[in-house]
């Protein structure tokens, strides 16, 4: 039995070439996608960490200001009158 050359044989060679191309390039493509994913993960950690540091600094500053204001307003005035000295400067 002899095999005749038909158009179908051309497509099967093309299919084998495409399969070989996919097999060859799938590793670098996955490496690129994985690298992009890893880069995204690292940048998320860096930006998230920086955001947490800024939030912590803001919270500490808020607490310090709040304590200063409470100390300033909680001073008890002495009972009775308090003498106050008024000075004038002459030019």
Biopython code that builds the backbone (N, CA, C, O; Angstrom):
import numpy as np
from Bio.PDB.StructureBuilder import StructureBuilder

atoms = [
    (1, "UNK", "N", (0.835, -1.154, 0.000)),
    (1, "UNK", "CA", (0.000, 0.000, 0.000)),
    (1, "UNK", "C", (0.890, 1.230, 0.000)),
    (1, "UNK", "O", (1.806, 1.338, 0.815)),
    (2, "UNK", "N", (0.630, 2.136, -0.889)),
    (2, "UNK", "CA", (1.424, 3.357, -0.997)),
    (2, "UNK", "C", (0.645, 4.522, -0.415)),
    (2, "UNK", "O", (-0.581, 4.584, -0.500)),
    (3, "UNK", "N", (1.385, 5.434, 0.174)),
    (3, "UNK", "CA", (0.768, 6.615, 0.790)),
    (3, "UNK", "C", (0.852, 7.762, -0.187)),
    (3, "UNK", "O", (1.909, 8.013, -0.766)),
    (4, "UNK", "N", (-0.236, 8.452, -0.375)),
    (4, "UNK", "CA", (-0.245, 9.594, -1.269)),
    (4, "UNK", "C", (-0.080, 10.871, -0.474)),
    (4, "UNK", "O", (-0.511, 10.945, 0.677)),
    (5, "UNK", "N", (0.530, 11.862, -1.063)),
    (5, "UNK", "CA", (0.765, 13.151, -0.429)),
    (5, "UNK", "C", (-0.501, 13.988, -0.571)),
    (5, "UNK", "O", (-0.900, 14.333, -1.684)),
    (6, "UNK", "N", (-1.115, 14.304, 0.524)),
    (6, "UNK", "CA", (-2.331, 15.118, 0.505)),
    (6, "UNK", "C", (-2.099, 16.383, 1.317)),
    (6, "UNK", "O", (-1.055, 16.542, 1.950)),
    (7, "UNK", "N", (-3.065, 17.268, 1.295)),
    (7, "UNK", "CA", (-2.977, 18.514, 2.049)),
    (7, "UNK", "C", (-3.006, 18.234, 3.548)),
    (7, "UNK", "O", (-2.472, 19.014, 4.336)),
    (8, "UNK", "N", (-3.609, 17.153, 3.934)),
    (8, "UNK", "CA", (-3.685, 16.797, 5.338)),
    (8, "UNK", "C", (-2.304, 16.513, 5.920)),
    (8, "UNK", "O", (-2.058, 16.808, 7.090)),
    (9, "UNK", "N", (-1.425, 15.961, 5.146)),
    (9, "UNK", "CA", (-0.068, 15.688, 5.613)),
    (9, "UNK", "C", (0.672, 16.987, 5.934)),
    (9, "UNK", "O", (1.473, 17.008, 6.868)),
    (10, "UNK", "N", (0.435, 18.059, 5.200)),
    (10, "UNK", "CA", (1.074, 19.354, 5.459)),
    (10, "UNK", "C", (0.646, 19.925, 6.797)),
    (10, "UNK", "O", (1.455, 20.510, 7.517)),
    (11, "UNK", "N", (-0.638, 19.755, 7.132)),
    (11, "UNK", "CA", (-1.126, 20.262, 8.411)),
    (11, "UNK", "C", (-0.586, 19.451, 9.581)),
    (11, "UNK", "O", (-0.389, 20.001, 10.665)),
    (12, "UNK", "N", (-0.348, 18.186, 9.394)),
    (12, "UNK", "CA", (0.183, 17.384, 10.490)),
    (12, "UNK", "C", (1.637, 17.774, 10.775)),
    (12, "UNK", "O", (2.062, 17.762, 11.930)),
    (13, "UNK", "N", (2.397, 18.115, 9.743)),
    (13, "UNK", "CA", (3.762, 18.594, 9.952)),
    (13, "UNK", "C", (3.734, 19.936, 10.664)),
    (13, "UNK", "O", (4.563, 20.191, 11.537)),
    (14, "UNK", "N", (2.785, 20.801, 10.300)),
    (14, "UNK", "CA", (2.633, 22.100, 10.952)),
    (14, "UNK", "C", (2.252, 21.917, 12.413)),
    (14, "UNK", "O", (2.736, 22.646, 13.279)),
    (15, "UNK", "N", (1.386, 20.946, 12.690)),
    (15, "UNK", "CA", (0.985, 20.661, 14.067)),
    (15, "UNK", "C", (2.141, 20.161, 14.899)),
    (15, "UNK", "O", (2.274, 20.524, 16.068)),
    (16, "UNK", "N", (2.987, 19.323, 14.302)),
    (16, "UNK", "CA", (4.170, 18.842, 15.019)),
    (16, "UNK", "C", (5.139, 19.985, 15.309)),
    (16, "UNK", "O", (5.758, 20.031, 16.372)),
    (17, "UNK", "N", (5.262, 20.894, 14.365)),
    (17, "UNK", "CA", (6.132, 22.062, 14.579)),
    (17, "UNK", "C", (5.594, 22.951, 15.684)),
    (17, "UNK", "O", (6.364, 23.457, 16.501)),
    (18, "UNK", "N", (4.273, 23.150, 15.723)),
    (18, "UNK", "CA", (3.675, 23.972, 16.778)),
    (18, "UNK", "C", (3.843, 23.307, 18.138)),
    (18, "UNK", "O", (4.126, 23.976, 19.132)),
    (19, "UNK", "N", (3.671, 22.002, 18.177)),
    (19, "UNK", "CA", (3.840, 21.286, 19.441)),
    (19, "UNK", "C", (5.290, 21.379, 19.928)),
    (19, "UNK", "O", (5.537, 21.539, 21.123)),
    (20, "UNK", "N", (6.233, 21.280, 19.011)),
    (20, "UNK", "CA", (7.636, 21.399, 19.385)),
    (20, "UNK", "C", (7.946, 22.812, 19.872)),
    (20, "UNK", "O", (8.715, 22.997, 20.815)),
    (21, "UNK", "N", (7.348, 23.795, 19.226)),
    (21, "UNK", "CA", (7.562, 25.188, 19.621)),
    (21, "UNK", "C", (7.012, 25.425, 21.030)),
    (21, "UNK", "O", (7.658, 26.066, 21.858)),
    (22, "UNK", "N", (5.818, 24.904, 21.287)),
    (22, "UNK", "CA", (5.226, 25.064, 22.621)),
    (22, "UNK", "C", (6.082, 24.368, 23.667)),
    (22, "UNK", "O", (6.323, 24.922, 24.739)),
    (23, "UNK", "N", (6.541, 23.165, 23.366)),
    (23, "UNK", "CA", (7.363, 22.419, 24.310)),
    (23, "UNK", "C", (8.669, 23.139, 24.603)),
    (23, "UNK", "O", (9.185, 23.085, 25.719)),
    (24, "UNK", "N", (9.198, 23.815, 23.587)),
    (24, "UNK", "CA", (10.473, 24.505, 23.767)),
    (24, "UNK", "C", (10.308, 25.811, 24.552)),
    (24, "UNK", "O", (11.146, 26.134, 25.394)),
    (25, "UNK", "N", (9.252, 26.549, 24.287)),
    (25, "UNK", "CA", (9.105, 27.889, 24.870)),
    (25, "UNK", "C", (8.246, 27.938, 26.121)),
    (25, "UNK", "O", (8.143, 28.997, 26.741)),
    (26, "UNK", "N", (7.630, 26.842, 26.512)),
    (26, "UNK", "CA", (6.760, 26.890, 27.677)),
    (26, "UNK", "C", (7.563, 27.165, 28.953)),
    (26, "UNK", "O", (7.064, 27.839, 29.854)),
    (27, "UNK", "N", (8.780, 26.663, 29.046)),
    (27, "UNK", "CA", (9.610, 26.923, 30.231)),
    (27, "UNK", "C", (9.935, 28.390, 30.415)),
    (27, "UNK", "O", (9.695, 28.937, 31.492)),
    (28, "UNK", "N", (10.480, 29.050, 29.390)),
    (28, "UNK", "CA", (10.757, 30.483, 29.555)),
    (28, "UNK", "C", (9.502, 31.326, 29.772)),
    (28, "UNK", "O", (9.541, 32.323, 30.494)),
    (29, "UNK", "N", (8.399, 30.933, 29.156)),
    (29, "UNK", "CA", (7.151, 31.700, 29.349)),
    (29, "UNK", "C", (6.692, 31.570, 30.797)),
    (29, "UNK", "O", (6.320, 32.560, 31.426)),
    (30, "UNK", "N", (6.719, 30.348, 31.324)),
    (30, "UNK", "CA", (6.339, 30.171, 32.721)),
    (30, "UNK", "C", (7.316, 30.876, 33.654)),
    (30, "UNK", "O", (6.905, 31.406, 34.686)),
    (31, "UNK", "N", (8.585, 30.891, 33.314)),
    (31, "UNK", "CA", (9.571, 31.598, 34.129)),
    (31, "UNK", "C", (9.283, 33.096, 34.149)),
    (31, "UNK", "O", (9.387, 33.740, 35.193)),
    (32, "UNK", "N", (8.923, 33.643, 32.998)),
    (32, "UNK", "CA", (8.584, 35.067, 32.931)),
    (32, "UNK", "C", (7.351, 35.373, 33.771)),
    (32, "UNK", "O", (7.337, 36.337, 34.537)),
    (33, "UNK", "N", (6.328, 34.558, 33.627)),
    (33, "UNK", "CA", (5.104, 34.781, 34.404)),
    (33, "UNK", "C", (5.368, 34.607, 35.901)),
    (33, "UNK", "O", (4.840, 35.355, 36.724)),
    (34, "UNK", "N", (6.183, 33.618, 36.242)),
    (34, "UNK", "CA", (6.540, 33.424, 37.648)),
    (34, "UNK", "C", (7.362, 34.583, 38.180)),
    (34, "UNK", "O", (7.179, 35.006, 39.321)),
    (35, "UNK", "N", (8.265, 35.099, 37.360)),
    (35, "UNK", "CA", (9.062, 36.257, 37.770)),
    (35, "UNK", "C", (8.205, 37.482, 37.984)),
    (35, "UNK", "O", (8.428, 38.249, 38.920)),
    (36, "UNK", "N", (7.224, 37.668, 37.117)),
    (36, "UNK", "CA", (6.309, 38.796, 37.291)),
    (36, "UNK", "C", (5.505, 38.632, 38.573)),
    (36, "UNK", "O", (5.275, 39.596, 39.303)),
    (37, "UNK", "N", (5.084, 37.410, 38.833)),
    (37, "UNK", "CA", (4.336, 37.157, 40.065)),
    (37, "UNK", "C", (5.189, 37.368, 41.291)),
    (37, "UNK", "O", (4.722, 37.937, 42.278)),
    (38, "UNK", "N", (6.440, 36.920, 41.249)),
    (38, "UNK", "CA", (7.347, 37.102, 42.375)),
    (38, "UNK", "C", (7.663, 38.581, 42.578)),
    (38, "UNK", "O", (7.738, 39.052, 43.713)),
    (39, "UNK", "N", (7.845, 39.307, 41.488)),
    (39, "UNK", "CA", (8.099, 40.742, 41.589)),
    (39, "UNK", "C", (6.898, 41.457, 42.206)),
    (39, "UNK", "O", (7.055, 42.356, 43.032)),
    (40, "UNK", "N", (5.719, 41.051, 41.804)),
    (40, "UNK", "CA", (4.511, 41.639, 42.390)),
    (40, "UNK", "C", (4.407, 41.344, 43.870)),
    (40, "UNK", "O", (4.007, 42.203, 44.656)),
    (41, "UNK", "N", (4.766, 40.131, 44.251)),
    (41, "UNK", "CA", (4.707, 39.756, 45.657)),
    (41, "UNK", "C", (5.710, 40.562, 46.482)),
    (41, "UNK", "O", (5.382, 41.055, 47.562)),
    (42, "UNK", "N", (6.921, 40.692, 45.972)),
    (42, "UNK", "CA", (7.951, 41.453, 46.695)),
    (42, "UNK", "C", (7.562, 42.924, 46.806)),
    (42, "UNK", "O", (7.734, 43.537, 47.860)),
    (43, "UNK", "N", (7.039, 43.490, 45.722)),
    (43, "UNK", "CA", (6.647, 44.902, 45.795)),
    (43, "UNK", "C", (5.474, 45.095, 46.748)),
    (43, "UNK", "O", (5.389, 46.125, 47.419)),
    (44, "UNK", "N", (4.578, 44.133, 46.819)),
    (44, "UNK", "CA", (3.475, 44.227, 47.773)),
    (44, "UNK", "C", (4.005, 44.208, 49.194)),
    (44, "UNK", "O", (3.541, 44.966, 50.046)),
    (45, "UNK", "N", (4.981, 43.341, 49.451)),
    (45, "UNK", "CA", (5.569, 43.304, 50.790)),
    (45, "UNK", "C", (6.263, 44.619, 51.122)),
    (45, "UNK", "O", (6.124, 45.126, 52.235)),
    (46, "UNK", "N", (7.005, 45.175, 50.176)),
    (46, "UNK", "CA", (7.727, 46.421, 50.443)),
    (46, "UNK", "C", (6.778, 47.589, 50.657)),
    (46, "UNK", "O", (6.926, 48.358, 51.607)),
    (47, "UNK", "N", (5.804, 47.715, 49.767)),
    (47, "UNK", "CA", (4.868, 48.832, 49.890)),
    (47, "UNK", "C", (3.996, 48.660, 51.130)),
    (47, "UNK", "O", (3.713, 49.628, 51.836)),
    (48, "UNK", "N", (3.575, 47.433, 51.389)),
    (48, "UNK", "CA", (2.774, 47.177, 52.588)),
    (48, "UNK", "C", (3.566, 47.430, 53.858)),
    (48, "UNK", "O", (3.046, 47.989, 54.823)),
    (49, "UNK", "N", (4.837, 47.013, 53.856)),
    (49, "UNK", "CA", (5.682, 47.259, 55.027)),
    (49, "UNK", "C", (5.912, 48.738, 55.260)),
    (49, "UNK", "O", (5.891, 49.204, 56.400)),
    (50, "UNK", "N", (6.131, 49.474, 54.189)),
    (50, "UNK", "CA", (6.315, 50.921, 54.319)),
    (50, "UNK", "C", (5.036, 51.573, 54.840)),
    (50, "UNK", "O", (5.086, 52.485, 55.666)),
    (51, "UNK", "N", (3.911, 51.107, 54.360)),
    (51, "UNK", "CA", (2.630, 51.636, 54.848)),
    (51, "UNK", "C", (2.429, 51.362, 56.324)),
    (51, "UNK", "O", (1.935, 52.219, 57.057)),
    (52, "UNK", "N", (2.814, 50.162, 56.768)),
    (52, "UNK", "CA", (2.699, 49.836, 58.192)),
    (52, "UNK", "C", (3.634, 50.692, 59.038)),
    (52, "UNK", "O", (3.261, 51.111, 60.134)),
    (53, "UNK", "N", (4.838, 50.955, 58.548)),
    (53, "UNK", "CA", (5.764, 51.814, 59.289)),
    (53, "UNK", "C", (5.224, 53.238, 59.398)),
    (53, "UNK", "O", (5.322, 53.861, 60.455)),
    (54, "UNK", "N", (4.664, 53.747, 58.325)),
    (54, "UNK", "CA", (4.098, 55.094, 58.356)),
    (54, "UNK", "C", (2.906, 55.147, 59.299)),
    (54, "UNK", "O", (2.751, 56.113, 60.045)),
    (55, "UNK", "N", (2.058, 54.117, 59.277)),
    (55, "UNK", "CA", (0.901, 54.080, 60.175)),
    (55, "UNK", "C", (1.345, 54.000, 61.632)),
    (55, "UNK", "O", (0.749, 54.639, 62.499)),
    (56, "UNK", "N", (2.388, 53.218, 61.905)),
    (56, "UNK", "CA", (2.893, 53.114, 63.277)),
    (56, "UNK", "C", (3.474, 54.449, 63.743)),
    (56, "UNK", "O", (3.239, 54.862, 64.878)),
    (57, "UNK", "N", (4.220, 55.118, 62.886)),
    (57, "UNK", "CA", (4.783, 56.424, 63.253)),
    (57, "UNK", "C", (3.668, 57.442, 63.505)),
    (57, "UNK", "O", (3.755, 58.242, 64.436)),
    (58, "UNK", "N", (2.631, 57.413, 62.681)),
    (58, "UNK", "CA", (1.508, 58.335, 62.878)),
    (58, "UNK", "C", (0.785, 58.042, 64.187)),
    (58, "UNK", "O", (0.392, 58.969, 64.895)),
    (59, "UNK", "N", (0.605, 56.766, 64.515)),
    (59, "UNK", "CA", (-0.069, 56.405, 65.765)),
    (59, "UNK", "C", (0.753, 56.832, 66.974)),
    (59, "UNK", "O", (0.199, 57.334, 67.952)),
    (60, "UNK", "N", (2.064, 56.639, 66.918)),
    (60, "UNK", "CA", (2.920, 57.062, 68.029)),
    (60, "UNK", "C", (2.882, 58.580, 68.186)),
    (60, "UNK", "O", (2.795, 59.088, 69.304)),
    (61, "UNK", "N", (2.947, 59.297, 67.080)),
    (61, "UNK", "CA", (2.854, 60.758, 67.143)),
    (61, "UNK", "C", (1.522, 61.221, 67.707)),
    (61, "UNK", "O", (1.474, 62.162, 68.499)),
    (62, "UNK", "N", (0.439, 60.564, 67.306)),
    (62, "UNK", "CA", (-0.887, 60.914, 67.809)),
    (62, "UNK", "C", (-0.958, 60.706, 69.320)),
    (62, "UNK", "O", (-1.485, 61.547, 70.048)),
    (63, "UNK", "N", (-0.420, 59.574, 69.782)),
    (63, "UNK", "CA", (-0.457, 59.305, 71.214)),
    (63, "UNK", "C", (0.395, 60.288, 72.008)),
    (63, "UNK", "O", (0.006, 60.701, 73.101)),
    (64, "UNK", "N", (1.548, 60.664, 71.471)),
    (64, "UNK", "CA", (2.391, 61.641, 72.162)),
    (64, "UNK", "C", (1.713, 63.003, 72.264)),
    (64, "UNK", "O", (1.745, 63.636, 73.320)),
    (65, "UNK", "N", (1.106, 63.451, 71.183)),
    (65, "UNK", "CA", (0.406, 64.737, 71.211)),
    (65, "UNK", "C", (-0.779, 64.673, 72.165)),
    (65, "UNK", "O", (-1.038, 65.627, 72.898)),
    (66, "UNK", "N", (-1.496, 63.564, 72.161)),
    (66, "UNK", "CA", (-2.650, 63.411, 73.050)),
    (66, "UNK", "C", (-2.218, 63.460, 74.512)),
    (66, "UNK", "O", (-2.886, 64.087, 75.333)),
    (67, "UNK", "N", (-1.113, 62.808, 74.843)),
    (67, "UNK", "CA", (-0.622, 62.847, 76.230)),
    (67, "UNK", "C", (-0.186, 64.243, 76.645)),
    (67, "UNK", "O", (-0.449, 64.666, 77.771)),
    (68, "UNK", "N", (0.473, 64.957, 75.753)),
    (68, "UNK", "CA", (0.895, 66.333, 76.080)),
    (68, "UNK", "C", (-0.311, 67.221, 76.343)),
    (68, "UNK", "O", (-0.313, 68.022, 77.278)),
    (69, "UNK", "N", (-1.333, 67.072, 75.512)),
    (69, "UNK", "CA", (-2.526, 67.897, 75.706)),
    (69, "UNK", "C", (-3.235, 67.543, 77.009)),
    (69, "UNK", "O", (-3.749, 68.429, 77.691)),
    (70, "UNK", "N", (-3.268, 66.269, 77.360)),
    (70, "UNK", "CA", (-3.918, 65.879, 78.612)),
    (70, "UNK", "C", (-3.140, 66.395, 79.813)),
    (70, "UNK", "O", (-3.735, 66.819, 80.804)),
    (71, "UNK", "N", (-1.811, 66.360, 79.731)),
    (71, "UNK", "CA", (-1.000, 66.892, 80.822)),
    (71, "UNK", "C", (-1.214, 68.392, 80.983)),
    (71, "UNK", "O", (-1.279, 68.892, 82.106)),
    (72, "UNK", "N", (-1.324, 69.105, 79.878)),
    (72, "UNK", "CA", (-1.478, 70.559, 79.935)),
    (72, "UNK", "C", (-2.849, 70.940, 80.471)),
    (72, "UNK", "O", (-2.969, 71.956, 81.155)),
    (73, "UNK", "N", (-3.870, 70.172, 80.190)),
    (73, "UNK", "CA", (-5.220, 70.543, 80.620)),
    (73, "UNK", "C", (-5.570, 69.987, 81.986)),
    (73, "UNK", "O", (-6.565, 70.414, 82.571)),
    (74, "UNK", "N", (-4.799, 69.056, 82.517)),
    (74, "UNK", "CA", (-5.119, 68.453, 83.805)),
    (74, "UNK", "C", (-4.437, 69.155, 84.972)),
    (74, "UNK", "O", (-4.511, 68.672, 86.102)),
    (75, "UNK", "N", (-3.785, 70.264, 84.729)),
    (75, "UNK", "CA", (-3.132, 70.983, 85.819)),
    (75, "UNK", "C", (-4.206, 71.585, 86.721)),
    (75, "UNK", "O", (-5.158, 72.206, 86.247)),
    (76, "UNK", "N", (-4.036, 71.392, 88.023)),
    (76, "UNK", "CA", (-5.019, 71.883, 88.987)),
    (76, "UNK", "C", (-4.602, 73.289, 89.417)),
    (76, "UNK", "O", (-3.459, 73.518, 89.814)),
    (77, "UNK", "N", (-5.529, 74.206, 89.334)),
    (77, "UNK", "CA", (-5.259, 75.588, 89.744)),
    (77, "UNK", "C", (-5.254, 75.654, 91.271)),
    (77, "UNK", "O", (-6.069, 75.014, 91.936)),
    (78, "UNK", "N", (-4.330, 76.432, 91.808)),
    (78, "UNK", "CA", (-4.306, 76.561, 93.276)),
    (78, "UNK", "C", (-5.547, 77.308, 93.758)),
    (78, "UNK", "O", (-6.128, 78.121, 93.039)),
    (79, "UNK", "N", (-5.926, 77.011, 94.980)),
    (79, "UNK", "CA", (-7.118, 77.664, 95.522)),
    (79, "UNK", "C", (-6.765, 79.070, 96.000)),
    (79, "UNK", "O", (-5.668, 79.324, 96.499)),
    (80, "UNK", "N", (-7.697, 79.943, 95.837)),
    (80, "UNK", "CA", (-7.496, 81.307, 96.274)),
    (80, "UNK", "C", (-6.910, 82.156, 95.158)),
    (80, "UNK", "O", (-6.919, 81.768, 93.990)),
    (81, "UNK", "N", (-6.416, 83.282, 95.525)),
    (81, "UNK", "CA", (-5.843, 84.190, 94.549)),
    (81, "UNK", "C", (-4.354, 83.933, 94.414)),
    (81, "UNK", "O", (-3.689, 83.482, 95.346)),
    (82, "UNK", "N", (-3.866, 84.225, 93.260)),
    (82, "UNK", "CA", (-2.454, 84.040, 92.966)),
    (82, "UNK", "C", (-1.887, 85.389, 92.570)),
    (82, "UNK", "O", (-2.420, 86.038, 91.669)),
    (83, "UNK", "N", (-0.808, 85.830, 93.227)),
    (83, "UNK", "CA", (-0.235, 87.118, 92.835)),
    (83, "UNK", "C", (0.489, 87.013, 91.485)),
    (83, "UNK", "O", (1.247, 86.074, 91.242)),
    (84, "UNK", "N", (0.245, 87.966, 90.644)),
    (84, "UNK", "CA", (0.873, 88.004, 89.333)),
    (84, "UNK", "C", (1.620, 89.328, 89.214)),
    (84, "UNK", "O", (1.054, 90.388, 89.482)),
    (85, "UNK", "N", (2.876, 89.273, 88.817)),
    (85, "UNK", "CA", (3.679, 90.477, 88.694)),
    (85, "UNK", "C", (3.592, 90.962, 87.248)),
    (85, "UNK", "O", (3.870, 90.206, 86.317)),
    (86, "UNK", "N", (3.213, 92.200, 87.067)),
    (86, "UNK", "CA", (3.123, 92.811, 85.762)),
    (86, "UNK", "C", (4.289, 93.795, 85.613)),
    (86, "UNK", "O", (4.460, 94.700, 86.430)),
    (87, "UNK", "N", (5.062, 93.610, 84.589)),
    (87, "UNK", "CA", (6.188, 94.501, 84.334)),
    (87, "UNK", "C", (5.927, 95.253, 83.056)),
    (87, "UNK", "O", (5.311, 94.738, 82.123)),
    (88, "UNK", "N", (6.388, 96.435, 83.027)),
    (88, "UNK", "CA", (6.333, 97.212, 81.792)),
    (88, "UNK", "C", (7.757, 97.580, 81.442)),
    (88, "UNK", "O", (8.576, 97.876, 82.312)),
    (89, "UNK", "N", (8.035, 97.556, 80.160)),
    (89, "UNK", "CA", (9.361, 97.952, 79.711)),
    (89, "UNK", "C", (9.251, 99.319, 79.073)),
    (89, "UNK", "O", (8.345, 99.601, 78.288)),
    (90, "UNK", "N", (10.199, 100.152, 79.436)),
    (90, "UNK", "CA", (10.179, 101.484, 78.832)),
    (90, "UNK", "C", (11.204, 101.525, 77.705)),
    (90, "UNK", "O", (12.286, 100.950, 77.812)),
    (91, "UNK", "N", (10.858, 102.195, 76.652)),
    (91, "UNK", "CA", (11.788, 102.233, 75.511)),
    (91, "UNK", "C", (12.981, 103.099, 75.725)),
    (91, "UNK", "O", (13.830, 103.210, 74.841)),
]
sb = StructureBuilder()
sb.init_structure("model")
sb.init_model(0)
sb.init_chain("A")
sb.init_seg("    ")
for serial, (resi, resn, name, xyz) in enumerate(atoms, 1):
    if name == "N":
        sb.init_residue(resn, " ", resi, " ")
    sb.init_atom(name, np.array(xyz, "f"), 0.0, 1.0, " ", f" {name:<3s}", serial, name[0])
structure = sb.get_structure()
